[in-house]
């Protein structure tokens, strides 16, 4: 986990084959699936985006074919003092 300004950032990275650039804008859409041998229903990243946005955060992905992929989850840090 990292902290940037008022956000906590969680990063999940790999050094795999990467994701094709034309696919990146669609990854967080409902039911979007990349055609592979192991595909799923395409809801996990969509649900992750909805949860992040419900908490005032965001998710995004960066990938370079042949060099790997990084998924990011940014959530705002609550700096409000607790009620005694």
C-alpha atoms as an extended CHARMM CRD file, in Angstrom:
* protein
*
        84  EXT
         1         1  UNK       CA              0.0000000000        0.0000000000        0.0000000000  PROA      1               0.0000000000
         2         2  UNK       CA              1.1460000000        3.5040000000       -0.7970000000  PROA      2               0.0000000000
         3         3  UNK       CA             -0.1620000000        6.9380000000        0.0790000000  PROA      3               0.0000000000
         4         4  UNK       CA             -0.5450000000        9.7150000000       -2.4810000000  PROA      4               0.0000000000
         5         5  UNK       CA             -1.9630000000       12.9860000000       -1.2420000000  PROA      5               0.0000000000
         6         6  UNK       CA             -5.2910000000       12.0960000000        0.4270000000  PROA      6               0.0000000000
         7         7  UNK       CA             -5.5690000000        8.5780000000       -1.0400000000  PROA      7               0.0000000000
         8         8  UNK       CA             -4.4220000000        5.1290000000       -0.0160000000  PROA      8               0.0000000000
         9         9  UNK       CA             -3.3160000000        3.2080000000       -3.1130000000  PROA      9               0.0000000000
        10        10  UNK       CA             -3.2650000000       -0.5690000000       -3.3600000000  PROA      10              0.0000000000
        11        11  UNK       CA             -1.3780000000       -2.0190000000       -6.3210000000  PROA      11              0.0000000000
        12        12  UNK       CA             -1.4520000000       -5.5560000000       -7.7050000000  PROA      12              0.0000000000
        13        13  UNK       CA              1.1750000000       -6.1940000000      -10.3770000000  PROA      13              0.0000000000
        14        14  UNK       CA              2.5770000000       -9.0270000000      -12.4160000000  PROA      14              0.0000000000
        15        15  UNK       CA              5.2450000000       -9.4760000000      -15.0330000000  PROA      15              0.0000000000
        16        16  UNK       CA              3.1050000000      -11.5880000000      -17.3420000000  PROA      16              0.0000000000
        17        17  UNK       CA              2.2250000000      -11.1570000000      -20.9860000000  PROA      17              0.0000000000
        18        18  UNK       CA              0.3070000000       -7.9150000000      -20.4130000000  PROA      18              0.0000000000
        19        19  UNK       CA             -3.0930000000       -6.8660000000      -21.7080000000  PROA      19              0.0000000000
        20        20  UNK       CA             -3.5900000000       -5.6560000000      -25.2880000000  PROA      20              0.0000000000
        21        21  UNK       CA             -3.9460000000       -1.8630000000      -25.4010000000  PROA      21              0.0000000000
        22        22  UNK       CA             -7.2920000000       -1.9970000000      -27.2200000000  PROA      22              0.0000000000
        23        23  UNK       CA             -8.7710000000       -4.0020000000      -24.3230000000  PROA      23              0.0000000000
        24        24  UNK       CA             -7.7410000000       -1.6340000000      -21.4950000000  PROA      24              0.0000000000
        25        25  UNK       CA            -10.6080000000        0.8920000000      -21.8640000000  PROA      25              0.0000000000
        26        26  UNK       CA            -13.1710000000       -1.9140000000      -21.5100000000  PROA      26              0.0000000000
        27        27  UNK       CA            -11.8420000000       -3.9680000000      -18.5780000000  PROA      27              0.0000000000
        28        28  UNK       CA            -14.0560000000       -2.3770000000      -15.9120000000  PROA      28              0.0000000000
        29        29  UNK       CA            -17.2740000000       -2.6120000000      -17.9570000000  PROA      29              0.0000000000
        30        30  UNK       CA            -20.0440000000       -5.0110000000      -16.9780000000  PROA      30              0.0000000000
        31        31  UNK       CA            -19.7700000000       -8.4460000000      -18.6380000000  PROA      31              0.0000000000
        32        32  UNK       CA            -16.7030000000       -7.5050000000      -20.6700000000  PROA      32              0.0000000000
        33        33  UNK       CA            -14.5830000000      -10.5820000000      -21.3340000000  PROA      33              0.0000000000
        34        34  UNK       CA            -11.2460000000      -11.0190000000      -22.9960000000  PROA      34              0.0000000000
        35        35  UNK       CA            -11.3620000000      -14.0250000000      -25.2950000000  PROA      35              0.0000000000
        36        36  UNK       CA             -8.9620000000      -16.4860000000      -23.6730000000  PROA      36              0.0000000000
        37        37  UNK       CA             -8.9730000000      -20.1540000000      -22.7350000000  PROA      37              0.0000000000
        38        38  UNK       CA             -9.8290000000      -19.1380000000      -19.1620000000  PROA      38              0.0000000000
        39        39  UNK       CA            -12.5660000000      -16.5320000000      -19.2900000000  PROA      39              0.0000000000
        40        40  UNK       CA            -15.1550000000      -15.7150000000      -16.6760000000  PROA      40              0.0000000000
        41        41  UNK       CA            -18.4190000000      -13.7960000000      -16.6460000000  PROA      41              0.0000000000
        42        42  UNK       CA            -16.6770000000      -10.4390000000      -16.5480000000  PROA      42              0.0000000000
        43        43  UNK       CA            -18.1470000000       -9.0810000000      -13.3090000000  PROA      43              0.0000000000
        44        44  UNK       CA            -15.1820000000       -8.9900000000      -10.8960000000  PROA      44              0.0000000000
        45        45  UNK       CA            -13.4930000000       -5.8430000000      -12.1650000000  PROA      45              0.0000000000
        46        46  UNK       CA            -16.8600000000       -4.1820000000      -12.7390000000  PROA      46              0.0000000000
        47        47  UNK       CA            -17.9040000000       -4.8590000000       -9.1260000000  PROA      47              0.0000000000
        48        48  UNK       CA            -14.5070000000       -3.6520000000       -7.8980000000  PROA      48              0.0000000000
        49        49  UNK       CA            -15.0460000000       -0.3720000000       -9.7640000000  PROA      49              0.0000000000
        50        50  UNK       CA            -18.5310000000        0.0650000000       -8.2770000000  PROA      50              0.0000000000
        51        51  UNK       CA            -17.2870000000       -0.5400000000       -4.7230000000  PROA      51              0.0000000000
        52        52  UNK       CA            -14.3580000000        1.8480000000       -5.1750000000  PROA      52              0.0000000000
        53        53  UNK       CA            -16.6220000000        4.5690000000       -6.5800000000  PROA      53              0.0000000000
        54        54  UNK       CA            -19.1770000000        4.0630000000       -3.7740000000  PROA      54              0.0000000000
        55        55  UNK       CA            -16.3880000000        4.9130000000       -1.3210000000  PROA      55              0.0000000000
        56        56  UNK       CA            -15.1930000000        7.9420000000       -3.2920000000  PROA      56              0.0000000000
        57        57  UNK       CA            -12.2880000000        6.0930000000       -4.8880000000  PROA      57              0.0000000000
        58        58  UNK       CA            -11.3240000000        4.7780000000       -8.2670000000  PROA      58              0.0000000000
        59        59  UNK       CA             -9.6250000000        1.8810000000      -10.0220000000  PROA      59              0.0000000000
        60        60  UNK       CA             -7.4490000000        1.7940000000      -13.1040000000  PROA      60              0.0000000000
        61        61  UNK       CA             -5.0490000000       -0.4670000000      -14.9480000000  PROA      61              0.0000000000
        62        62  UNK       CA             -1.7180000000        0.0670000000      -16.6660000000  PROA      62              0.0000000000
        63        63  UNK       CA             -0.3010000000       -2.5900000000      -18.9280000000  PROA      63              0.0000000000
        64        64  UNK       CA              2.3690000000       -3.0150000000      -21.5290000000  PROA      64              0.0000000000
        65        65  UNK       CA              2.2080000000       -6.1040000000      -23.7370000000  PROA      65              0.0000000000
        66        66  UNK       CA              5.1260000000       -8.3790000000      -22.9750000000  PROA      66              0.0000000000
        67        67  UNK       CA              6.0360000000       -6.5430000000      -19.7630000000  PROA      67              0.0000000000
        68        68  UNK       CA              3.1580000000       -7.0730000000      -17.3400000000  PROA      68              0.0000000000
        69        69  UNK       CA              0.1400000000       -5.3860000000      -15.8080000000  PROA      69              0.0000000000
        70        70  UNK       CA             -0.6150000000       -3.2950000000      -12.7310000000  PROA      70              0.0000000000
        71        71  UNK       CA             -4.0890000000       -2.7720000000      -11.2700000000  PROA      71              0.0000000000
        72        72  UNK       CA             -4.5930000000        0.1380000000       -8.8750000000  PROA      72              0.0000000000
        73        73  UNK       CA             -7.2510000000        0.8120000000       -6.2450000000  PROA      73              0.0000000000
        74        74  UNK       CA             -7.2900000000        4.3210000000       -4.7350000000  PROA      74              0.0000000000
        75        75  UNK       CA             -9.4750000000        5.0800000000       -1.7240000000  PROA      75              0.0000000000
        76        76  UNK       CA             -9.6730000000        8.3970000000        0.1120000000  PROA      76              0.0000000000
        77        77  UNK       CA             -8.1800000000        8.4870000000        3.5870000000  PROA      77              0.0000000000
        78        78  UNK       CA            -10.6210000000        9.8030000000        6.1790000000  PROA      78              0.0000000000
        79        79  UNK       CA             -8.8130000000       12.4430000000        8.1910000000  PROA      79              0.0000000000
        80        80  UNK       CA            -11.8370000000       13.3040000000       10.3280000000  PROA      80              0.0000000000
        81        81  UNK       CA            -10.9730000000       12.9230000000       14.0160000000  PROA      81              0.0000000000
        82        82  UNK       CA            -12.9730000000       10.1470000000       15.7090000000  PROA      82              0.0000000000
        83        83  UNK       CA            -15.8670000000       11.1240000000       17.9380000000  PROA      83              0.0000000000
        84        84  UNK       CA            -14.8810000000       10.5290000000       21.5790000000  PROA      84              0.0000000000
